[in-house]
Amino acid sequence: MDWNRVEGNWKQFKGKVREKWGNLTDDELDRVAGRRGHLEGIIQQAYGADKWQVTEDVDRWLASQR
């Protein structure tokens, strides 16, 4: 799956993102609006992770989506 599909169907994927990264609020996810860079930035802030690790986590999550 590619990110364009996630972005285009953000309302449907938002719940799945929330399952993976439960510290994110609904307001934060609404602001993301499917933009990967914004999602990664919010995950970095919420979890105190570095950019490389967040990118890897998002890649793994994306690969697990069908």
GROMACS elastic network, one bead per residue, 0.5 to 0.9 nm:
[ bonds ]
;  ai    aj funct       b0    kb
    1     4     6  0.84518   500
    1     5     6  0.70932   500
    1     6     6  0.83096   500
    1    62     6  0.68200   500
    1    63     6  0.65726   500
    1    64     6  0.87229   500
    1    65     6  0.70258   500
    1    66     6  0.69431   500
    2     5     6  0.58825   500
    2     6     6  0.71744   500
    2    62     6  0.74992   500
    2    63     6  0.84780   500
    3     6     6  0.50277   500
    3     7     6  0.61182   500
    3     8     6  0.85128   500
    3    34     6  0.84493   500
    3    35     6  0.86684   500
    3    36     6  0.75069   500
    3    62     6  0.75708   500
    4     7     6  0.50368   500
    4     8     6  0.60220   500
    4     9     6  0.85500   500
    4    34     6  0.85724   500
    5     8     6  0.50997   500
    5     9     6  0.61411   500
    5    10     6  0.82326   500
    6     9     6  0.52094   500
    6    10     6  0.55267   500
    6    11     6  0.89070   500
    6    12     6  0.83274   500
    6    13     6  0.63540   500
    6    14     6  0.89019   500
    6    34     6  0.64389   500
    6    35     6  0.88321   500
    6    36     6  0.89852   500
    6    62     6  0.85439   500
    7    10     6  0.50671   500
    7    11     6  0.88012   500
    7    13     6  0.84443   500
    7    33     6  0.71918   500
    7    35     6  0.63488   500
    7    36     6  0.79452   500
    8    11     6  0.85583   500
    8    34     6  0.71869   500
    9    12     6  0.55783   500
    9    13     6  0.63983   500
    9    14     6  0.86437   500
    9    34     6  0.78123   500
   10    14     6  0.57062   500
   10    32     6  0.89888   500
   10    33     6  0.64066   500
   10    34     6  0.51352   500
   10    35     6  0.89196   500
   11    14     6  0.52854   500
   11    15     6  0.75902   500
   11    30     6  0.86263   500
   11    33     6  0.82061   500
   11    34     6  0.83797   500
   12    15     6  0.64989   500
   12    16     6  0.76943   500
   13    16     6  0.51446   500
   13    17     6  0.62164   500
   13    18     6  0.86153   500
   13    34     6  0.85400   500
   14    17     6  0.50934   500
   14    18     6  0.61875   500
   14    19     6  0.87280   500
   14    26     6  0.85541   500
   14    29     6  0.67299   500
   14    30     6  0.82942   500
   14    33     6  0.88041   500
   14    34     6  0.82460   500
   15    19     6  0.62598   500
   15    20     6  0.88183   500
   16    19     6  0.50364   500
   16    20     6  0.64957   500
   16    21     6  0.86770   500
   16    65     6  0.89613   500
   17    20     6  0.52132   500
   17    21     6  0.59997   500
   17    22     6  0.79170   500
   17    24     6  0.86647   500
   17    29     6  0.84877   500
   17    61     6  0.84879   500
   18    21     6  0.50687   500
   18    23     6  0.77108   500
   18    24     6  0.64973   500
   18    25     6  0.79366   500
   18    26     6  0.82195   500
   18    29     6  0.81760   500
   19    22     6  0.56001   500
   20    61     6  0.79836   500
   21    24     6  0.60589   500
   21    43     6  0.75367   500
   21    46     6  0.89880   500
   21    47     6  0.88850   500
   22    25     6  0.77583   500
   23    43     6  0.84737   500
   23    46     6  0.65540   500
   23    47     6  0.78256   500
   24    27     6  0.83135   500
   24    28     6  0.63766   500
   24    29     6  0.69540   500
   24    42     6  0.76736   500
   24    43     6  0.73520   500
   24    46     6  0.68572   500
   25    28     6  0.51767   500
   25    29     6  0.63320   500
   25    30     6  0.86046   500
   26    29     6  0.50765   500
   26    30     6  0.60568   500
   26    31     6  0.86539   500
   27    30     6  0.50293   500
   27    31     6  0.63112   500
   27    32     6  0.87405   500
   28    31     6  0.51508   500
   28    32     6  0.63509   500
   28    39     6  0.85054   500
   28    42     6  0.73503   500
   29    33     6  0.66639   500
   29    34     6  0.82335   500
   29    39     6  0.75191   500
   29    42     6  0.86556   500
   30    33     6  0.54309   500
   30    34     6  0.84581   500
   31    34     6  0.85308   500
   31    35     6  0.89092   500
   31    38     6  0.81078   500
   31    39     6  0.88650   500
   32    35     6  0.55209   500
   32    36     6  0.75766   500
   32    37     6  0.83950   500
   32    38     6  0.53861   500
   32    39     6  0.56316   500
   32    42     6  0.82917   500
   33    36     6  0.87852   500
   33    38     6  0.84164   500
   33    39     6  0.86116   500
   34    37     6  0.89830   500
   34    38     6  0.81375   500
   34    39     6  0.75855   500
   35    38     6  0.54861   500
   35    39     6  0.63524   500
   35    40     6  0.88304   500
   36    39     6  0.50056   500
   36    40     6  0.61357   500
   36    41     6  0.85705   500
   36    58     6  0.85930   500
   37    40     6  0.51779   500
   37    41     6  0.62120   500
   37    42     6  0.87219   500
   38    41     6  0.50744   500
   38    42     6  0.62272   500
   38    43     6  0.86021   500
   39    42     6  0.52229   500
   39    43     6  0.61613   500
   39    44     6  0.85811   500
   39    58     6  0.88770   500
   40    43     6  0.50879   500
   40    44     6  0.61152   500
   40    45     6  0.87085   500
   40    51     6  0.74879   500
   40    54     6  0.61269   500
   40    55     6  0.67576   500
   40    58     6  0.75107   500
   41    44     6  0.50660   500
   41    45     6  0.63483   500
   41    46     6  0.86734   500
   41    51     6  0.78722   500
   41    54     6  0.84543   500
   42    45     6  0.51321   500
   42    46     6  0.60561   500
   42    47     6  0.84939   500
   43    46     6  0.50876   500
   43    47     6  0.58979   500
   43    48     6  0.77676   500
   43    49     6  0.75475   500
   43    54     6  0.69833   500
   44    47     6  0.54859   500
   44    48     6  0.52270   500
   44    50     6  0.62878   500
   44    51     6  0.66721   500
   44    53     6  0.88630   500
   44    54     6  0.65690   500
   45    48     6  0.53251   500
   45    49     6  0.73321   500
   46    49     6  0.81520   500
   47    50     6  0.89769   500
   49    52     6  0.83579   500
   49    53     6  0.65014   500
   49    54     6  0.64806   500
   50    53     6  0.55113   500
   50    54     6  0.63495   500
   50    55     6  0.87441   500
   51    54     6  0.51762   500
   51    55     6  0.61017   500
   51    56     6  0.86235   500
   52    55     6  0.52003   500
   52    56     6  0.62825   500
   52    57     6  0.86908   500
   53    56     6  0.51079   500
   53    57     6  0.61366   500
   53    58     6  0.86290   500
   54    58     6  0.60903   500
   54    59     6  0.84613   500
   55    58     6  0.52016   500
   55    59     6  0.61070   500
   55    60     6  0.86620   500
   56    59     6  0.50264   500
   56    60     6  0.62044   500
   56    61     6  0.85813   500
   57    60     6  0.51557   500
   57    61     6  0.61138   500
   57    62     6  0.85419   500
   58    62     6  0.59930   500
   58    63     6  0.85292   500
   59    62     6  0.51104   500
   59    63     6  0.61860   500
   59    64     6  0.87153   500
   60    63     6  0.51127   500
   60    64     6  0.63255   500
   60    65     6  0.89785   500
   61    64     6  0.51736   500
   61    65     6  0.66505   500
   62    65     6  0.53648   500
   62    66     6  0.85577   500
   63    66     6  0.78421   500
